[in-house]
Amino acid sequence: MRKMLGMAAAIALTAGAATAAEKWDMPMAYSDSNFHTQNGKVFANCVRTGTGGELDITVHGGGSLFKGGEIKRAVQTGQVQIGERLLSAHQNEEPLFGIDSIPFLASSFDASEKLFAATRPALEGVLEEQNLHLLYSVPWPPQGLYFKKEVNEVADMEGIKFRSYNSATAKLAELTGMVPVQIEAAEISQAFATGVAESMISSGATGYDRKVWESLTHFYEVDGWLPRNAVMVNKDAWDDLDDATRNVMSGCAELAAYSGLWRSIQYTDFTMKGLADNGMTVGKASDALVAELQTIGETMTADWLNSAGEDGAAVVEAYKASME
């Protein structure tokens, strides 16, 4: 807490240090009510305050400016200066982007933070090569399985249309006999209402925000993984800022990472209760289903390590060492 207070004081001292007023747009894929978007708005306000209004960031939630799948490219190419994206959705570009979606590798908030700490140096290097500067990252709550029927074993999933949002979820669908359908977060409600999708693995936050109880009936807690959203700045835009403004943004980013983690933790229990209060059956998956999913997770881990090579293996080893 002292560190956070000191950081806030440093930000206040640098207020007004930016040399020229700028307006930036910050696209985010999730609804304005989502905790990631709310956290992004707090970050933007922190930057606005810390620079005395000289850098004014406007957050555009719900995929209103760019759809989720377009945000990373928009920031890379300078169409916008800053944005937030679920990096695991781009694992086909770089295996390291998908490390937070390896099933059962890091299935708690503490493990997620340690995995990110082990991954960050290599991740920053990859992003820099793509003309991106990483500011902060916030985990989603643990991922669970949504269905419109009771499911007790993998065999019960055969043929179900499954919403995928990255290569890991597509692979999970394949290994469980489901049919993957690529659907962005903003399209979830419509996809379930129209039968385009019948199931997904996601957090309680996503289900609650999208009112999936209008179409689905069961949520099974499996704590598969905690995917992370990353807020990134176009590197050219970042380099054009003066040192004082970069310091403000870095300080606000640390505060956003801290705040976002706690928002995610607190939102977990709230959304579980919200799903149940709206009629969904919420609870732990059966032992048989968990055992089958863990076996599938081992297969997916081996596949990821094979694609990530020595660099990926080194990150996983560093993470496992931090957990001892």
Summary of the structure (lengths in Angstrom):
residues: 324
radius of gyration: 19.7
end to end distance: 25.7
largest distance: 62.1
contacts: 1142
relative contact order: 0.18
helix: 55%
strand: 17%
